[in-house]
Amino acid sequence: MASTQSGGGGGQKRVSGRTEDVDELETTADAQSDVAERHEKLSDDVDAILDEIDDVLEENAEDFVRAYVQKGGQ
């Protein structure tokens, strides 16, 4: 969506808008990439925590529950 503007008294015309659209698309793509990377990192962290909980529960579920209740505040 280009617009023409007269450039002062010289009768020059300038096309603007197209560069801004391209810059905005690049910024949006970068932001989406950053969000995807953060999502992947957080997903990996959650998976690791869940794996750790599974390991503890497999070893001794009763001790885990007792420790959770004590830490969880009564």
CHARMM-style PDB file with segment names, atoms N, HN, CA, C and O in Angstrom:
ATOM      1  N   MET     1       0.837  -1.158   0.000  1.00  0.00      PROA
ATOM      2  CA  MET     1       0.000   0.000   0.000  1.00  0.00      PROA
ATOM      3  C   MET     1       0.891   1.232   0.000  1.00  0.00      PROA
ATOM      4  O   MET     1       1.256   1.742   1.059  1.00  0.00      PROA
ATOM      5  N   ALA     2       1.232   1.697  -1.160  1.00  0.00      PROA
ATOM      6  HN  ALA     2       0.936   1.283  -2.020  1.00  0.00      PROA
ATOM      7  CA  ALA     2       2.148   2.828  -1.296  1.00  0.00      PROA
ATOM      8  C   ALA     2       1.355   4.117  -1.403  1.00  0.00      PROA
ATOM      9  O   ALA     2       0.263   4.162  -1.969  1.00  0.00      PROA
ATOM     10  N   SER     3       1.936   5.152  -0.848  1.00  0.00      PROA
ATOM     11  HN  SER     3       2.823   5.116  -0.389  1.00  0.00      PROA
ATOM     12  CA  SER     3       1.316   6.465  -0.964  1.00  0.00      PROA
ATOM     13  C   SER     3       2.336   7.417  -1.557  1.00  0.00      PROA
ATOM     14  O   SER     3       3.543   7.256  -1.372  1.00  0.00      PROA
ATOM     15  N   THR     4       1.840   8.395  -2.260  1.00  0.00      PROA
ATOM     16  HN  THR     4       0.860   8.526  -2.410  1.00  0.00      PROA
ATOM     17  CA  THR     4       2.753   9.375  -2.841  1.00  0.00      PROA
ATOM     18  C   THR     4       2.615  10.661  -2.058  1.00  0.00      PROA
ATOM     19  O   THR     4       1.522  11.057  -1.655  1.00  0.00      PROA
ATOM     20  N   GLN     5       3.746  11.300  -1.853  1.00  0.00      PROA
ATOM     21  HN  GLN     5       4.634  10.978  -2.180  1.00  0.00      PROA
ATOM     22  CA  GLN     5       3.773  12.566  -1.146  1.00  0.00      PROA
ATOM     23  C   GLN     5       4.614  13.534  -1.955  1.00  0.00      PROA
ATOM     24  O   GLN     5       5.637  13.159  -2.528  1.00  0.00      PROA
ATOM     25  N   SER     6       4.180  14.772  -1.995  1.00  0.00      PROA
ATOM     26  HN  SER     6       3.349  15.076  -1.530  1.00  0.00      PROA
ATOM     27  CA  SER     6       5.016  15.746  -2.681  1.00  0.00      PROA
ATOM     28  C   SER     6       6.103  16.176  -1.729  1.00  0.00      PROA
ATOM     29  O   SER     6       5.847  16.415  -0.549  1.00  0.00      PROA
ATOM     30  N   GLY     7       7.293  16.275  -2.226  1.00  0.00      PROA
ATOM     31  HN  GLY     7       7.501  16.081  -3.185  1.00  0.00      PROA
ATOM     32  CA  GLY     7       8.444  16.597  -1.382  1.00  0.00      PROA
ATOM     33  C   GLY     7       8.773  18.058  -1.434  1.00  0.00      PROA
ATOM     34  O   GLY     7       9.756  18.436  -2.070  1.00  0.00      PROA
ATOM     35  N   GLY     8       8.001  18.893  -0.797  1.00  0.00      PROA
ATOM     36  HN  GLY     8       7.202  18.586  -0.280  1.00  0.00      PROA
ATOM     37  CA  GLY     8       8.313  20.319  -0.719  1.00  0.00      PROA
ATOM     38  C   GLY     8       7.951  21.035  -1.998  1.00  0.00      PROA
ATOM     39  O   GLY     8       6.994  20.662  -2.676  1.00  0.00      PROA
ATOM     40  N   GLY     9       8.715  22.069  -2.335  1.00  0.00      PROA
ATOM     41  HN  GLY     9       9.493  22.373  -1.784  1.00  0.00      PROA
ATOM     42  CA  GLY     9       8.403  22.884  -3.496  1.00  0.00      PROA
ATOM     43  C   GLY     9       9.046  22.387  -4.762  1.00  0.00      PROA
ATOM     44  O   GLY     9       8.805  22.967  -5.821  1.00  0.00      PROA
ATOM     45  N   GLY    10       9.855  21.342  -4.717  1.00  0.00      PROA
ATOM     46  HN  GLY    10      10.051  20.870  -3.857  1.00  0.00      PROA
ATOM     47  CA  GLY    10      10.573  20.876  -5.893  1.00  0.00      PROA
ATOM     48  C   GLY    10       9.762  19.981  -6.800  1.00  0.00      PROA
ATOM     49  O   GLY    10      10.239  19.625  -7.877  1.00  0.00      PROA
ATOM     50  N   GLY    11       8.560  19.603  -6.415  1.00  0.00      PROA
ATOM     51  HN  GLY    11       8.173  19.893  -5.539  1.00  0.00      PROA
ATOM     52  CA  GLY    11       7.734  18.765  -7.245  1.00  0.00      PROA
ATOM     53  C   GLY    11       8.173  17.300  -7.227  1.00  0.00      PROA
ATOM     54  O   GLY    11       7.747  16.525  -8.084  1.00  0.00      PROA
ATOM     55  N   GLN    12       9.004  16.912  -6.282  1.00  0.00      PROA
ATOM     56  HN  GLN    12       9.349  17.542  -5.586  1.00  0.00      PROA
ATOM     57  CA  GLN    12       9.440  15.526  -6.193  1.00  0.00      PROA
ATOM     58  C   GLN    12       8.369  14.687  -5.515  1.00  0.00      PROA
ATOM     59  O   GLN    12       7.623  15.164  -4.660  1.00  0.00      PROA
ATOM     60  N   LYS    13       8.315  13.422  -5.923  1.00  0.00      PROA
ATOM     61  HN  LYS    13       8.921  13.035  -6.618  1.00  0.00      PROA
ATOM     62  CA  LYS    13       7.371  12.504  -5.287  1.00  0.00      PROA
ATOM     63  C   LYS    13       8.156  11.370  -4.662  1.00  0.00      PROA
ATOM     64  O   LYS    13       9.168  10.926  -5.203  1.00  0.00      PROA
ATOM     65  N   ARG    14       7.679  10.903  -3.513  1.00  0.00      PROA
ATOM     66  HN  ARG    14       6.857  11.263  -3.073  1.00  0.00      PROA
ATOM     67  CA  ARG    14       8.362   9.837  -2.811  1.00  0.00      PROA
ATOM     68  C   ARG    14       7.354   8.742  -2.479  1.00  0.00      PROA
ATOM     69  O   ARG    14       6.234   9.033  -2.056  1.00  0.00      PROA
ATOM     70  N   VAL    15       7.746   7.492  -2.667  1.00  0.00      PROA
ATOM     71  HN  VAL    15       8.655   7.256  -3.010  1.00  0.00      PROA
ATOM     72  CA  VAL    15       6.884   6.365  -2.330  1.00  0.00      PROA
ATOM     73  C   VAL    15       7.306   5.879  -0.949  1.00  0.00      PROA
ATOM     74  O   VAL    15       8.468   5.540  -0.726  1.00  0.00      PROA
ATOM     75  N   SER    16       6.357   5.848  -0.034  1.00  0.00      PROA
ATOM     76  HN  SER    16       5.413   6.124  -0.215  1.00  0.00      PROA
ATOM     77  CA  SER    16       6.657   5.360   1.302  1.00  0.00      PROA
ATOM     78  C   SER    16       5.622   4.323   1.692  1.00  0.00      PROA
ATOM     79  O   SER    16       4.605   4.158   1.018  1.00  0.00      PROA
ATOM     80  N   GLY    17       5.886   3.637   2.771  1.00  0.00      PROA
ATOM     81  HN  GLY    17       6.712   3.771   3.318  1.00  0.00      PROA
ATOM     82  CA  GLY    17       4.944   2.639   3.243  1.00  0.00      PROA
ATOM     83  C   GLY    17       5.433   1.236   2.967  1.00  0.00      PROA
ATOM     84  O   GLY    17       5.311   0.362   3.825  1.00  0.00      PROA
ATOM     85  N   ARG    18       5.982   0.999   1.791  1.00  0.00      PROA
ATOM     86  HN  ARG    18       6.081   1.709   1.093  1.00  0.00      PROA
ATOM     87  CA  ARG    18       6.421  -0.347   1.429  1.00  0.00      PROA
ATOM     88  C   ARG    18       7.587  -0.795   2.312  1.00  0.00      PROA
ATOM     89  O   ARG    18       7.605  -1.938   2.767  1.00  0.00      PROA
ATOM     90  N   THR    19       8.547   0.076   2.557  1.00  0.00      PROA
ATOM     91  HN  THR    19       8.532   1.005   2.187  1.00  0.00      PROA
ATOM     92  CA  THR    19       9.687  -0.246   3.411  1.00  0.00      PROA
ATOM     93  C   THR    19       9.219  -0.501   4.833  1.00  0.00      PROA
ATOM     94  O   THR    19       9.708  -1.412   5.501  1.00  0.00      PROA
ATOM     95  N   GLU    20       8.277   0.299   5.293  1.00  0.00      PROA
ATOM     96  HN  GLU    20       7.880   1.039   4.751  1.00  0.00      PROA
ATOM     97  CA  GLU    20       7.736   0.112   6.641  1.00  0.00      PROA
ATOM     98  C   GLU    20       7.035  -1.229   6.764  1.00  0.00      PROA
ATOM     99  O   GLU    20       7.156  -1.893   7.793  1.00  0.00      PROA
ATOM    100  N   ASP    21       6.295  -1.644   5.726  1.00  0.00      PROA
ATOM    101  HN  ASP    21       6.196  -1.104   4.890  1.00  0.00      PROA
ATOM    102  CA  ASP    21       5.605  -2.936   5.745  1.00  0.00      PROA
ATOM    103  C   ASP    21       6.604  -4.084   5.828  1.00  0.00      PROA
ATOM    104  O   ASP    21       6.393  -5.037   6.578  1.00  0.00      PROA
ATOM    105  N   VAL    22       7.679  -4.002   5.072  1.00  0.00      PROA
ATOM    106  HN  VAL    22       7.851  -3.228   4.462  1.00  0.00      PROA
ATOM    107  CA  VAL    22       8.702  -5.052   5.075  1.00  0.00      PROA
ATOM    108  C   VAL    22       9.372  -5.118   6.445  1.00  0.00      PROA
ATOM    109  O   VAL    22       9.573  -6.205   6.986  1.00  0.00      PROA
ATOM    110  N   ASP    23       9.717  -3.963   7.005  1.00  0.00      PROA
ATOM    111  HN  ASP    23       9.554  -3.079   6.566  1.00  0.00      PROA
ATOM    112  CA  ASP    23      10.333  -3.926   8.336  1.00  0.00      PROA
ATOM    113  C   ASP    23       9.406  -4.525   9.379  1.00  0.00      PROA
ATOM    114  O   ASP    23       9.851  -5.256  10.264  1.00  0.00      PROA
ATOM    115  N   GLU    24       8.123  -4.220   9.279  1.00  0.00      PROA
ATOM    116  HN  GLU    24       7.761  -3.627   8.560  1.00  0.00      PROA
ATOM    117  CA  GLU    24       7.148  -4.750  10.246  1.00  0.00      PROA
ATOM    118  C   GLU    24       7.040  -6.270  10.121  1.00  0.00      PROA
ATOM    119  O   GLU    24       6.945  -6.968  11.131  1.00  0.00      PROA
ATOM    120  N   LEU    25       7.054  -6.780   8.906  1.00  0.00      PROA
ATOM    121  HN  LEU    25       7.132  -6.213   8.086  1.00  0.00      PROA
ATOM    122  CA  LEU    25       6.989  -8.230   8.702  1.00  0.00      PROA
ATOM    123  C   LEU    25       8.224  -8.919   9.260  1.00  0.00      PROA
ATOM    124  O   LEU    25       8.122  -9.986   9.866  1.00  0.00      PROA
ATOM    125  N   GLU    26       9.394  -8.315   9.059  1.00  0.00      PROA
ATOM    126  HN  GLU    26       9.477  -7.449   8.567  1.00  0.00      PROA
ATOM    127  CA  GLU    26      10.631  -8.899   9.585  1.00  0.00      PROA
ATOM    128  C   GLU    26      10.606  -8.902  11.111  1.00  0.00      PROA
ATOM    129  O   GLU    26      11.021  -9.877  11.737  1.00  0.00      PROA
ATOM    130  N   THR    27      10.125  -7.825  11.705  1.00  0.00      PROA
ATOM    131  HN  THR    27       9.788  -7.032  11.196  1.00  0.00      PROA
ATOM    132  CA  THR    27      10.032  -7.734  13.163  1.00  0.00      PROA
ATOM    133  C   THR    27       9.059  -8.778  13.692  1.00  0.00      PROA
ATOM    134  O   THR    27       9.335  -9.420  14.706  1.00  0.00      PROA
ATOM    135  N   THR    28       7.938  -8.956  13.028  1.00  0.00      PROA
ATOM    136  HN  THR    28       7.713  -8.434  12.205  1.00  0.00      PROA
ATOM    137  CA  THR    28       6.950  -9.947  13.444  1.00  0.00      PROA
ATOM    138  C   THR    28       7.527 -11.347  13.339  1.00  0.00      PROA
ATOM    139  O   THR    28       7.314 -12.165  14.234  1.00  0.00      PROA
ATOM    140  N   ALA    29       8.249 -11.640  12.276  1.00  0.00      PROA
ATOM    141  HN  ALA    29       8.422 -10.976  11.549  1.00  0.00      PROA
ATOM    142  CA  ALA    29       8.857 -12.956  12.106  1.00  0.00      PROA
ATOM    143  C   ALA    29       9.895 -13.215  13.191  1.00  0.00      PROA
ATOM    144  O   ALA    29       9.972 -14.322  13.723  1.00  0.00      PROA
ATOM    145  N   ASP    30      10.693 -12.205  13.521  1.00  0.00      PROA
ATOM    146  HN  ASP    30      10.631 -11.306  13.089  1.00  0.00      PROA
ATOM    147  CA  ASP    30      11.692 -12.345  14.588  1.00  0.00      PROA
ATOM    148  C   ASP    30      11.011 -12.616  15.928  1.00  0.00      PROA
ATOM    149  O   ASP    30      11.459 -13.466  16.698  1.00  0.00      PROA
ATOM    150  N   ALA    31       9.934 -11.894  16.201  1.00  0.00      PROA
ATOM    151  HN  ALA    31       9.570 -11.203  15.575  1.00  0.00      PROA
ATOM    152  CA  ALA    31       9.214 -12.067  17.464  1.00  0.00      PROA
ATOM    153  C   ALA    31       8.616 -13.466  17.544  1.00  0.00      PROA
ATOM    154  O   ALA    31       8.655 -14.092  18.603  1.00  0.00      PROA
ATOM    155  N   GLN    32       8.067 -13.961  16.449  1.00  0.00      PROA
ATOM    156  HN  GLN    32       8.035 -13.453  15.589  1.00  0.00      PROA
ATOM    157  CA  GLN    32       7.489 -15.306  16.435  1.00  0.00      PROA
ATOM    158  C   GLN    32       8.571 -16.345  16.657  1.00  0.00      PROA
ATOM    159  O   GLN    32       8.345 -17.337  17.351  1.00  0.00      PROA
ATOM    160  N   SER    33       9.734 -16.134  16.084  1.00  0.00      PROA
ATOM    161  HN  SER    33       9.918 -15.328  15.521  1.00  0.00      PROA
ATOM    162  CA  SER    33      10.849 -17.053  16.268  1.00  0.00      PROA
ATOM    163  C   SER    33      11.284 -17.072  17.725  1.00  0.00      PROA
ATOM    164  O   SER    33      11.542 -18.138  18.284  1.00  0.00      PROA
ATOM    165  N   ASP    34      11.368 -15.901  18.342  1.00  0.00      PROA
ATOM    166  HN  ASP    34      11.159 -15.035  17.888  1.00  0.00      PROA
ATOM    167  CA  ASP    34      11.745 -15.800  19.758  1.00  0.00      PROA
ATOM    168  C   ASP    34      10.730 -16.514  20.649  1.00  0.00      PROA
ATOM    169  O   ASP    34      11.104 -17.212  21.591  1.00  0.00      PROA
ATOM    170  N   VAL    35       9.459 -16.336  20.349  1.00  0.00      PROA
ATOM    171  HN  VAL    35       9.155 -15.769  19.583  1.00  0.00      PROA
ATOM    172  CA  VAL    35       8.402 -16.982  21.136  1.00  0.00      PROA
ATOM    173  C   VAL    35       8.494 -18.494  20.983  1.00  0.00      PROA
ATOM    174  O   VAL    35       8.331 -19.222  21.963  1.00  0.00      PROA
ATOM    175  N   ALA    36       8.750 -18.974  19.782  1.00  0.00      PROA
ATOM    176  HN  ALA    36       8.882 -18.383  18.987  1.00  0.00      PROA
ATOM    177  CA  ALA    36       8.872 -20.412  19.555  1.00  0.00      PROA
ATOM    178  C   ALA    36      10.049 -20.989  20.333  1.00  0.00      PROA
ATOM    179  O   ALA    36       9.948 -22.072  20.909  1.00  0.00      PROA
ATOM    180  N   GLU    37      11.160 -20.268  20.349  1.00  0.00      PROA
ATOM    181  HN  GLU    37      11.243 -19.388  19.881  1.00  0.00      PROA
ATOM    182  CA  GLU    37      12.335 -20.730  21.096  1.00  0.00      PROA
ATOM    183  C   GLU    37      12.048 -20.773  22.597  1.00  0.00      PROA
ATOM    184  O   GLU    37      12.414 -21.735  23.272  1.00  0.00      PROA
ATOM    185  N   ARG    38      11.398 -19.739  23.119  1.00  0.00      PROA
ATOM    186  HN  ARG    38      11.100 -18.958  22.571  1.00  0.00      PROA
ATOM    187  CA  ARG    38      11.058 -19.710  24.545  1.00  0.00      PROA
ATOM    188  C   ARG    38      10.091 -20.830  24.892  1.00  0.00      PROA
ATOM    189  O   ARG    38      10.215 -21.459  25.942  1.00  0.00      PROA
ATOM    190  N   HSD    39       9.121 -21.082  24.004  1.00  0.00      PROA
ATOM    191  HN  HSD    39       9.021 -20.571  23.150  1.00  0.00      PROA
ATOM    192  CA  HSD    39       8.144 -22.145  24.243  1.00  0.00      PROA
ATOM    193  C   HSD    39       8.846 -23.500  24.301  1.00  0.00      PROA
ATOM    194  O   HSD    39       8.552 -24.321  25.171  1.00  0.00      PROA
ATOM    195  N   GLU    40       9.755 -23.726  23.392  1.00  0.00      PROA
ATOM    196  HN  GLU    40       9.994 -23.059  22.685  1.00  0.00      PROA
ATOM    197  CA  GLU    40      10.494 -24.994  23.372  1.00  0.00      PROA
ATOM    198  C   GLU    40      11.321 -25.157  24.641  1.00  0.00      PROA
ATOM    199  O   GLU    40      11.343 -26.239  25.228  1.00  0.00      PROA
ATOM    200  N   LYS    41      11.997 -24.099  25.070  1.00  0.00      PROA
ATOM    201  HN  LYS    41      11.979 -23.220  24.593  1.00  0.00      PROA
ATOM    202  CA  LYS    41      12.813 -24.143  26.290  1.00  0.00      PROA
ATOM    203  C   LYS    41      11.950 -24.440  27.506  1.00  0.00      PROA
ATOM    204  O   LYS    41      12.303 -25.287  28.326  1.00  0.00      PROA
ATOM    205  N   LEU    42      10.824 -23.752  27.627  1.00  0.00      PROA
ATOM    206  HN  LEU    42      10.537 -23.064  26.961  1.00  0.00      PROA
ATOM    207  CA  LEU    42       9.937 -23.978  28.762  1.00  0.00      PROA
ATOM    208  C   LEU    42       9.355 -25.391  28.745  1.00  0.00      PROA
ATOM    209  O   LEU    42       9.217 -26.025  29.791  1.00  0.00      PROA
ATOM    210  N   SER    43       9.019 -25.872  27.571  1.00  0.00      PROA
ATOM    211  HN  SER    43       9.131 -25.358  26.720  1.00  0.00      PROA
ATOM    212  CA  SER    43       8.496 -27.236  27.455  1.00  0.00      PROA
ATOM    213  C   SER    43       9.532 -28.252  27.906  1.00  0.00      PROA
ATOM    214  O   SER    43       9.203 -29.220  28.591  1.00  0.00      PROA
ATOM    215  N   ASP    44      10.784 -28.033  27.521  1.00  0.00      PROA
ATOM    216  HN  ASP    44      11.052 -27.246  26.964  1.00  0.00      PROA
ATOM    217  CA  ASP    44      11.861 -28.926  27.946  1.00  0.00      PROA
ATOM    218  C   ASP    44      12.036 -28.890  29.460  1.00  0.00      PROA
ATOM    219  O   ASP    44      12.245 -29.927  30.089  1.00  0.00      PROA
ATOM    220  N   ASP    45      11.951 -27.687  30.047  1.00  0.00      PROA
ATOM    221  HN  ASP    45      11.782 -26.845  29.535  1.00  0.00      PROA
ATOM    222  CA  ASP    45      12.083 -27.548  31.498  1.00  0.00      PROA
ATOM    223  C   ASP    45      10.953 -28.274  32.227  1.00  0.00      PROA
ATOM    224  O   ASP    45      11.193 -28.966  33.216  1.00  0.00      PROA
ATOM    225  N   VAL    46       9.733 -28.116  31.742  1.00  0.00      PROA
ATOM    226  HN  VAL    46       9.538 -27.554  30.939  1.00  0.00      PROA
ATOM    227  CA  VAL    46       8.584 -28.782  32.367  1.00  0.00      PROA
ATOM    228  C   VAL    46       8.739 -30.294  32.260  1.00  0.00      PROA
ATOM    229  O   VAL    46       8.481 -31.017  33.223  1.00  0.00      PROA
ATOM    230  N   ASP    47       9.157 -30.772  31.095  1.00  0.00      PROA
ATOM    231  HN  ASP    47       9.366 -30.185  30.313  1.00  0.00      PROA
ATOM    232  CA  ASP    47       9.368 -32.216  30.918  1.00  0.00      PROA
ATOM    233  C   ASP    47      10.418 -32.743  31.892  1.00  0.00      PROA
ATOM    234  O   ASP    47      10.259 -33.828  32.451  1.00  0.00      PROA
ATOM    235  N   ALA    48      11.483 -31.984  32.094  1.00  0.00      PROA
ATOM    236  HN  ALA    48      11.613 -31.103  31.640  1.00  0.00      PROA
ATOM    237  CA  ALA    48      12.536 -32.406  33.017  1.00  0.00      PROA
ATOM    238  C   ALA    48      12.012 -32.483  34.450  1.00  0.00      PROA
ATOM    239  O   ALA    48      12.327 -33.420  35.183  1.00  0.00      PROA
ATOM    240  N   ILE    49      11.220 -31.506  34.840  1.00  0.00      PROA
ATOM    241  HN  ILE    49      10.964 -30.744  34.245  1.00  0.00      PROA
ATOM    242  CA  ILE    49      10.649 -31.501  36.195  1.00  0.00      PROA
ATOM    243  C   ILE    49       9.704 -32.686  36.372  1.00  0.00      PROA
ATOM    244  O   ILE    49       9.740 -33.363  37.399  1.00  0.00      PROA
ATOM    245  N   LEU    50       8.869 -32.934  35.384  1.00  0.00      PROA
ATOM    246  HN  LEU    50       8.840 -32.385  34.550  1.00  0.00      PROA
ATOM    247  CA  LEU    50       7.945 -34.068  35.474  1.00  0.00      PROA
ATOM    248  C   LEU    50       8.692 -35.400  35.522  1.00  0.00      PROA
ATOM    249  O   LEU    50       8.288 -36.314  36.241  1.00  0.00      PROA
ATOM    250  N   ASP    51       9.763 -35.511  34.768  1.00  0.00      PROA
ATOM    251  HN  ASP    51      10.091 -34.769  34.184  1.00  0.00      PROA
ATOM    252  CA  ASP    51      10.585 -36.721  34.814  1.00  0.00      PROA
ATOM    253  C   ASP    51      11.192 -36.916  36.196  1.00  0.00      PROA
ATOM    254  O   ASP    51      11.248 -38.036  36.704  1.00  0.00      PROA
ATOM    255  N   GLU    52      11.648 -35.823  36.801  1.00  0.00      PROA
ATOM    256  HN  GLU    52      11.604 -34.914  36.389  1.00  0.00      PROA
ATOM    257  CA  GLU    52      12.228 -35.902  38.139  1.00  0.00      PROA
ATOM    258  C   GLU    52      11.176 -36.345  39.160  1.00  0.00      PROA
ATOM    259  O   GLU    52      11.464 -37.164  40.032  1.00  0.00      PROA
ATOM    260  N   ILE    53       9.982 -35.816  39.052  1.00  0.00      PROA
ATOM    261  HN  ILE    53       9.748 -35.150  38.343  1.00  0.00      PROA
ATOM    262  CA  ILE    53       8.898 -36.209  39.952  1.00  0.00      PROA
ATOM    263  C   ILE    53       8.572 -37.694  39.768  1.00  0.00      PROA
ATOM    264  O   ILE    53       8.376 -38.414  40.747  1.00  0.00      PROA
ATOM    265  N   ASP    54       8.516 -38.146  38.529  1.00  0.00      PROA
ATOM    266  HN  ASP    54       8.676 -37.561  37.733  1.00  0.00      PROA
ATOM    267  CA  ASP    54       8.258 -39.560  38.258  1.00  0.00      PROA
ATOM    268  C   ASP    54       9.322 -40.446  38.896  1.00  0.00      PROA
ATOM    269  O   ASP    54       9.008 -41.477  39.491  1.00  0.00      PROA
ATOM    270  N   ASP    55      10.581 -40.035  38.768  1.00  0.00      PROA
ATOM    271  HN  ASP    55      10.836 -39.198  38.286  1.00  0.00      PROA
ATOM    272  CA  ASP    55      11.678 -40.828  39.349  1.00  0.00      PROA
ATOM    273  C   ASP    55      11.534 -40.925  40.868  1.00  0.00      PROA
ATOM    274  O   ASP    55      11.711 -41.996  41.449  1.00  0.00      PROA
ATOM    275  N   VAL    56      11.213 -39.801  41.502  1.00  0.00      PROA
ATOM    276  HN  VAL    56      11.069 -38.931  41.030  1.00  0.00      PROA
ATOM    277  CA  VAL    56      11.059 -39.794  42.960  1.00  0.00      PROA
ATOM    278  C   VAL    56       9.878 -40.664  43.367  1.00  0.00      PROA
ATOM    279  O   VAL    56       9.963 -41.427  44.329  1.00  0.00      PROA
ATOM    280  N   LEU    57       8.789 -40.549  42.641  1.00  0.00      PROA
ATOM    281  HN  LEU    57       8.720 -39.929  41.859  1.00  0.00      PROA
ATOM    282  CA  LEU    57       7.603 -41.347  42.973  1.00  0.00      PROA
ATOM    283  C   LEU    57       7.864 -42.841  42.795  1.00  0.00      PROA
ATOM    284  O   LEU    57       7.357 -43.656  43.566  1.00  0.00      PROA
ATOM    285  N   GLU    58       8.640 -43.198  41.799  1.00  0.00      PROA
ATOM    286  HN  GLU    58       9.052 -42.536  41.172  1.00  0.00      PROA
ATOM    287  CA  GLU    58       8.964 -44.604  41.585  1.00  0.00      PROA
ATOM    288  C   GLU    58       9.805 -45.150  42.732  1.00  0.00      PROA
ATOM    289  O   GLU    58       9.648 -46.305  43.126  1.00  0.00      PROA
ATOM    290  N   GLU    59      10.691 -44.326  43.264  1.00  0.00      PROA
ATOM    291  HN  GLU    59      10.819 -43.387  42.944  1.00  0.00      PROA
ATOM    292  CA  GLU    59      11.564 -44.779  44.339  1.00  0.00      PROA
ATOM    293  C   GLU    59      10.799 -44.930  45.652  1.00  0.00      PROA
ATOM    294  O   GLU    59      10.867 -45.977  46.296  1.00  0.00      PROA
ATOM    295  N   ASN    60      10.084 -43.903  46.039  1.00  0.00      PROA
ATOM    296  HN  ASN    60      10.029 -43.052  45.516  1.00  0.00      PROA
ATOM    297  CA  ASN    60       9.392 -43.978  47.318  1.00  0.00      PROA
ATOM    298  C   ASN    60       8.279 -42.942  47.365  1.00  0.00      PROA
ATOM    299  O   ASN    60       8.508 -41.794  47.745  1.00  0.00      PROA
ATOM    300  N   ALA    61       7.092 -43.342  46.983  1.00  0.00      PROA
ATOM    301  HN  ALA    61       6.906 -44.274  46.674  1.00  0.00      PROA
ATOM    302  CA  ALA    61       5.961 -42.421  46.896  1.00  0.00      PROA
ATOM    303  C   ALA    61       5.543 -41.904  48.263  1.00  0.00      PROA
ATOM    304  O   ALA    61       5.174 -40.736  48.390  1.00  0.00      PROA
ATOM    305  N   GLU    62       5.593 -42.739  49.280  1.00  0.00      PROA
ATOM    306  HN  GLU    62       5.893 -43.687  49.178  1.00  0.00      PROA
ATOM    307  CA  GLU    62       5.145 -42.330  50.615  1.00  0.00      PROA
ATOM    308  C   GLU    62       5.997 -41.192  51.169  1.00  0.00      PROA
ATOM    309  O   GLU    62       5.460 -40.220  51.700  1.00  0.00      PROA
ATOM    310  N   ASP    63       7.320 -41.305  51.051  1.00  0.00      PROA
ATOM    311  HN  ASP    63       7.756 -42.095  50.620  1.00  0.00      PROA
ATOM    312  CA  ASP    63       8.210 -40.233  51.515  1.00  0.00      PROA
ATOM    313  C   ASP    63       7.978 -38.943  50.731  1.00  0.00      PROA
ATOM    314  O   ASP    63       8.020 -37.845  51.286  1.00  0.00      PROA
ATOM    315  N   PHE    64       7.736 -39.097  49.454  1.00  0.00      PROA
ATOM    316  HN  PHE    64       7.701 -39.989  49.003  1.00  0.00      PROA
ATOM    317  CA  PHE    64       7.490 -37.921  48.614  1.00  0.00      PROA
ATOM    318  C   PHE    64       6.243 -37.183  49.085  1.00  0.00      PROA
ATOM    319  O   PHE    64       6.247 -35.957  49.198  1.00  0.00      PROA
ATOM    320  N   VAL    65       5.178 -37.927  49.357  1.00  0.00      PROA
ATOM    321  HN  VAL    65       5.175 -38.923  49.265  1.00  0.00      PROA
ATOM    322  CA  VAL    65       3.929 -37.313  49.800  1.00  0.00      PROA
ATOM    323  C   VAL    65       4.121 -36.627  51.143  1.00  0.00      PROA
ATOM    324  O   VAL    65       3.647 -35.509  51.342  1.00  0.00      PROA
ATOM    325  N   ARG    66       4.818 -37.291  52.070  1.00  0.00      PROA
ATOM    326  HN  ARG    66       5.204 -38.200  51.908  1.00  0.00      PROA
ATOM    327  CA  ARG    66       5.064 -36.682  53.379  1.00  0.00      PROA
ATOM    328  C   ARG    66       5.852 -35.375  53.239  1.00  0.00      PROA
ATOM    329  O   ARG    66       5.510 -34.376  53.872  1.00  0.00      PROA
ATOM    330  N   ALA    67       6.885 -35.377  52.427  1.00  0.00      PROA
ATOM    331  HN  ALA    67       7.163 -36.188  51.913  1.00  0.00      PROA
ATOM    332  CA  ALA    67       7.704 -34.175  52.232  1.00  0.00      PROA
ATOM    333  C   ALA    67       6.880 -33.086  51.565  1.00  0.00      PROA
ATOM    334  O   ALA    67       7.019 -31.911  51.902  1.00  0.00      PROA
ATOM    335  N   TYR    68       6.037 -33.459  50.635  1.00  0.00      PROA
ATOM    336  HN  TYR    68       5.924 -34.414  50.361  1.00  0.00      PROA
ATOM    337  CA  TYR    68       5.208 -32.466  49.943  1.00  0.00      PROA
ATOM    338  C   TYR    68       4.233 -31.820  50.916  1.00  0.00      PROA
ATOM    339  O   TYR    68       4.062 -30.601  50.896  1.00  0.00      PROA
ATOM    340  N   VAL    69       3.593 -32.613  51.764  1.00  0.00      PROA
ATOM    341  HN  VAL    69       3.732 -33.603  51.780  1.00  0.00      PROA
ATOM    342  CA  VAL    69       2.633 -32.087  52.715  1.00  0.00      PROA
ATOM    343  C   VAL    69       3.336 -31.152  53.704  1.00  0.00      PROA
ATOM    344  O   VAL    69       2.802 -30.095  54.039  1.00  0.00      PROA
ATOM    345  N   GLN    70       4.524 -31.531  54.171  1.00  0.00      PROA
ATOM    346  HN  GLN    70       4.958 -32.390  53.899  1.00  0.00      PROA
ATOM    347  CA  GLN    70       5.249 -30.700  55.116  1.00  0.00      PROA
ATOM    348  C   GLN    70       5.675 -29.383  54.475  1.00  0.00      PROA
ATOM    349  O   GLN    70       5.559 -28.327  55.098  1.00  0.00      PROA
ATOM    350  N   LYS    71       6.162 -29.433  53.251  1.00  0.00      PROA
ATOM    351  HN  LYS    71       6.256 -30.291  52.746  1.00  0.00      PROA
ATOM    352  CA  LYS    71       6.594 -28.208  52.564  1.00  0.00      PROA
ATOM    353  C   LYS    71       5.402 -27.384  52.095  1.00  0.00      PROA
ATOM    354  O   LYS    71       5.473 -26.157  52.023  1.00  0.00      PROA
ATOM    355  N   GLY    72       4.323 -28.059  51.780  1.00  0.00      PROA
ATOM    356  HN  GLY    72       4.265 -29.055  51.838  1.00  0.00      PROA
ATOM    357  CA  GLY    72       3.163 -27.387  51.228  1.00  0.00      PROA
ATOM    358  C   GLY    72       2.379 -26.571  52.242  1.00  0.00      PROA
ATOM    359  O   GLY    72       1.451 -25.855  51.868  1.00  0.00      PROA
ATOM    360  N   GLY    73       2.715 -26.660  53.457  1.00  0.00      PROA
ATOM    361  HN  GLY    73       3.469 -27.243  53.761  1.00  0.00      PROA
ATOM    362  CA  GLY    73       2.061 -25.815  54.450  1.00  0.00      PROA
ATOM    363  C   GLY    73       0.859 -26.475  55.098  1.00  0.00      PROA
ATOM    364  O   GLY    73      -0.262 -25.982  54.971  1.00  0.00      PROA
ATOM    365  N   GLN    74       1.069 -27.543  55.766  1.00  0.00      PROA
ATOM    366  HN  GLN    74       1.980 -27.944  55.869  1.00  0.00      PROA
ATOM    367  CA  GLN    74       0.091 -28.233  56.598  1.00  0.00      PROA
ATOM    368  C   GLN    74      -0.884 -29.028  55.807  1.00  0.00      PROA
ATOM    369  OT1 GLN    74      -1.769 -29.664  56.379  1.00  0.00      PROA
TER     370      GLN     74
END
